[in-house]
Structures are given as structure tokens and as C-alpha cells.
Amino acid sequence: MVDIGLRTGNTSSAAASRRDYSLIGRDAKLAVESGLAAAEWYHTDVPRKQMKELMQRSDGPAIRDTIIWLGAMILSGAGAAWFWGSWWCVPFFFVYGVLYGSSTDSRWHECGHGTAFRTQWMNDVVYQVACFMIMRNPVTWRWSHTRHHTDTIIVGRDPEISVMRPPDLLRVVLNFVGILDAWYAMSDMLRNAAGIISPAEGTFIPEQERPKAIRIARIWTAIYAATVALAVYTGSFLPLMLVGLPRLYGAWHHVMVGLLQHGGLAENVTDHRLNSRTVYMNPISRFIYWNMNYHVEHHMFPMVPYHALPRLHELIKHDLPAPTASILAGYREMIPAFLRQLRNEDYFIKRELPPTARPYREDFHNDNAAAAVAAE
């Protein structure tokens, strides 16, 4: 799951809701008591031999894509620096920002799963670099994302629910320029650098891993301080435009596609067909996103590498809701759902399954079935 933000405590949205999204609150306890936490999830049947083939890791695709990604970032960054002070720098910063502030979202994600490359040190290097650019502590987010997969969109358990109910639409809009997420990320970094792990972080970061999170936060704080010092020393904003600020002005693409992962869909279920969305996208967005548009498939089988997800999709699409036709079609479905959730927070989109599919596993949400409607 490529995700919009990490939740480490109560939020204003949660405070206005009957739901308690805090990881240490009422709904966290209820999820454990009801069996939702670490439950057994529905999976489409895939022949063992075919799944083994799909799970084969390879260095080739990720090396190719990483060379393209870093090469394009170096060229666009160099162009932006060369034309700094004129309007000609704008298109270079546009490209550089997306490669820095959006492509890194999918790179930390896939390398965090350890599936992008076959060679583990390559996964680790790209993971660390991408985490720095996207401002996500690599220790904290490795463990938070593990929880996101075991308890996907389970209220009180999943730290990566990007849009709570009722939706905070102002926050959603501001995230397109990374303002709130970057602010929270910097706050978390400084808190960790001071040696403090929050109570919510303590629910998923093992105790032996916490010193690593603190050490990395201190290293990052030093890098950002040096960047600010360089900007002050040179009397130029350019260092900050190349390090740090791209997390804001380049965030729009990863937010645009990331909201589609789970937005407007079901909570508190154990069937990824109900809480995740697969969207057909153009080749450029798929490169930036590393095929995470096949999001139902990714959540069902998270150890399948990104480059094999299109093949997995073809293999299991008979058991999934029809893919959303485009990014625009996804927003046409999702935005009305957000607006309805302002009035009725139990509302969610329930998409129709094809005749070839097995029925939804609905044992945990039948009480709210009246609030759901099938997508037209």
C-alpha cells in the first residue's frame, strides 16, 4: 500500500467521528476483541506453480527502472539549477519534484517489502534513499506498513488510513502540496531525534528497533540543518528546492493515486476486494507508481514483485470487481462517496463482483450493510 500519511495519535477527524482511529483508543481494543486484528483474510485461489512463478524476484526490472528514475532526477535537477533565477527552471522543477516527492513513495514501499530487487542490499539502499526523500522514518514505516497489511483499514489498528470518516476534505486538499504530511513528518523526526517514541509508535515498533528509529532521525535532522545552513550561507533558496521542499511541490502525484487505493471503500472487513481498488493508469503514472495501481492484487499477495502485478491481475481478475477505468473515473466514484460520508459516516462503496467471482467475505460488516451501495 502506498500511503498518504502515518497516524500516530488522535486527529480532529477522529474526534468528530463515532470511530476512534487512534492506535491506543477504544476501537483498537474492540478490533482485538472482535477478531478483526490479525484476522485471516480472503484470497483468490491461485495454482501453487503459477504463484511461485509470480513471486520470483529479479534484479533486472528494478535496476532498469532505478537507472531511469535517478538519471531523470539528476538531469532535471541539473537543469533546474542551471536555469535557476529564470522561468525556464519551472518545467525542470516540475519533473524533479515528481521524481523526488512522488516516485519515492512507491520506491520505499516496494523496497520495504523486499520484492523490488532480488539482491537485498539493493532493496535496502533504495529504501533508505526513498525514505529520506519522502520523509518517512525507515524503521517506523517498515513496521507501520507491516501493520497496514495485517490489519488493512481496520479502525484503531491500521496506522496508514489516509481518509477517515467523516472525511477531513481540507486535509485531503492540503496533502496535494504535502503541507500537513511534511509538517507531521518533521515533527515526528524532531521528536524521535530527541529520543522520544510516541505511545502509538510503541504499539507496532519492537522495542529493540526503537534506538534505530532515533538514530536515523538524528542523522536526518543533521542533513536538513546542513541544507538550511547552506541556503543561508549562499543566500540562495536553491539548496532547499533540491532537498526537502520537493516533498511539498512534488507530492501531488503520489497523493492523487494514493487516495484511490482505499478511498470511499469499506472499513473493518477481511476481504481486500471490499477495501482496495485497482485502477487502470497510463504508462507514466504506472512508472512513477511502480504498478501499485493493481492494489487489490498487491494486498492479496504482497510478496509478488511490482513488475509481476500485471500478470497477477490477468490471472485473478475473474474473482475481482471490474477495475476502475482511469484515474478520472476513480475520482468520479470516490468524491461523491466522500461527500456522502460527511452526512453518513457508515456509507461506503460496495462494487459489484462478476458472475465468475466467489461472494464477498462479509462476516465483519453485515451490521452496516444497509449503508453500502453497489457501484454503478
LINVENMO-V730117 format. One record per backbone hydrogen bond with DSSP energy under -0.5 kcal/mol. CO is the residue of the C=O (numbers start at 1). NH is the residue of the N-H. If there is no record, write none. Layout:
co->{CO | CO}
nh->{NH | NH}
This chain:
co->{6 | 8 | 11 | 12 | 14 | 19 | 22 | 25 | 26 | 27 | 28 | 29 | 30 | 31 | 31 | 31 | 32 | 36 | 39 | 47 | 48 | 49 | 50 | 51 | 53 | 54 | 58 | 59 | 60 | 61 | 62 | 63 | 64 | 65 | 66 | 67 | 68 | 69 | 70 | 71 | 72 | 73 | 74 | 75 | 76 | 77 | 78 | 79 | 81 | 83 | 83 | 86 | 87 | 88 | 89 | 90 | 91 | 92 | 93 | 94 | 95 | 96 | 97 | 98 | 98 | 102 | 102 | 103 | 104 | 105 | 106 | 107 | 108 | 109 | 110 | 110 | 110 | 118 | 119 | 119 | 120 | 121 | 122 | 123 | 124 | 125 | 126 | 127 | 128 | 129 | 130 | 131 | 131 | 132 | 137 | 138 | 139 | 140 | 141 | 142 | 143 | 144 | 145 | 146 | 147 | 149 | 151 | 153 | 153 | 154 | 154 | 157 | 158 | 159 | 160 | 162 | 167 | 168 | 169 | 170 | 171 | 172 | 173 | 174 | 174 | 175 | 178 | 179 | 180 | 181 | 182 | 183 | 184 | 185 | 186 | 187 | 188 | 189 | 190 | 191 | 192 | 195 | 196 | 198 | 200 | 201 | 201 | 204 | 206 | 206 | 207 | 209 | 209 | 210 | 211 | 212 | 213 | 214 | 215 | 216 | 217 | 218 | 219 | 220 | 221 | 222 | 223 | 224 | 225 | 226 | 227 | 228 | 229 | 230 | 231 | 231 | 237 | 237 | 238 | 239 | 240 | 243 | 244 | 245 | 245 | 246 | 248 | 251 | 252 | 253 | 254 | 255 | 258 | 259 | 259 | 261 | 262 | 264 | 270 | 271 | 271 | 272 | 274 | 277 | 278 | 282 | 283 | 284 | 285 | 286 | 286 | 289 | 291 | 293 | 293 | 294 | 295 | 296 | 297 | 299 | 301 | 303 | 305 | 305 | 306 | 308 | 309 | 310 | 311 | 312 | 313 | 316 | 317 | 320 | 324 | 326 | 327 | 328 | 329 | 330 | 331 | 333 | 334 | 335 | 336 | 337 | 338 | 339 | 339 | 340 | 340 | 344 | 348 | 349 | 350 | 352 | 354 | 360 | 361 | 362 | 362 | 365 | 366 | 368 | 369 | 371 | 373}
nh->{8 | 200 | 15 | 16 | 17 | 21 | 25 | 29 | 30 | 31 | 32 | 33 | 34 | 35 | 36 | 37 | 35 | 39 | 41 | 51 | 52 | 53 | 54 | 55 | 56 | 305 | 62 | 63 | 64 | 65 | 66 | 67 | 68 | 69 | 70 | 71 | 72 | 73 | 74 | 75 | 76 | 77 | 78 | 79 | 80 | 81 | 82 | 83 | 84 | 86 | 89 | 89 | 90 | 92 | 93 | 94 | 95 | 96 | 97 | 98 | 99 | 100 | 101 | 102 | 103 | 105 | 106 | 107 | 108 | 109 | 110 | 111 | 112 | 113 | 114 | 115 | 116 | 120 | 122 | 123 | 124 | 125 | 126 | 127 | 128 | 129 | 130 | 131 | 132 | 133 | 134 | 135 | 136 | 135 | 141 | 142 | 143 | 144 | 145 | 146 | 147 | 148 | 149 | 150 | 151 | 152 | 154 | 155 | 268 | 157 | 158 | 159 | 161 | 7 | 162 | 164 | 169 | 172 | 173 | 174 | 175 | 176 | 176 | 177 | 179 | 178 | 182 | 183 | 184 | 185 | 186 | 187 | 188 | 189 | 190 | 191 | 192 | 193 | 194 | 196 | 195 | 197 | 198 | 202 | 203 | 204 | 205 | 206 | 209 | 210 | 210 | 212 | 213 | 214 | 215 | 216 | 217 | 218 | 219 | 220 | 221 | 222 | 223 | 224 | 225 | 226 | 227 | 228 | 229 | 230 | 231 | 232 | 233 | 234 | 235 | 236 | 240 | 241 | 242 | 243 | 245 | 245 | 247 | 248 | 249 | 250 | 251 | 255 | 256 | 257 | 258 | 259 | 261 | 262 | 263 | 277 | 265 | 349 | 42 | 274 | 275 | 276 | 266 | 295 | 324 | 286 | 287 | 288 | 289 | 290 | 291 | 292 | 294 | 279 | 295 | 298 | 299 | 300 | 301 | 302 | 304 | 305 | 308 | 309 | 309 | 312 | 313 | 314 | 315 | 316 | 317 | 319 | 320 | 354 | 280 | 330 | 331 | 332 | 333 | 334 | 335 | 337 | 338 | 339 | 340 | 341 | 342 | 342 | 343 | 343 | 344 | 347 | 373 | 351 | 375 | 322 | 357 | 362 | 270 | 365 | 366 | 368 | 369 | 371 | 372 | 348 | 350}
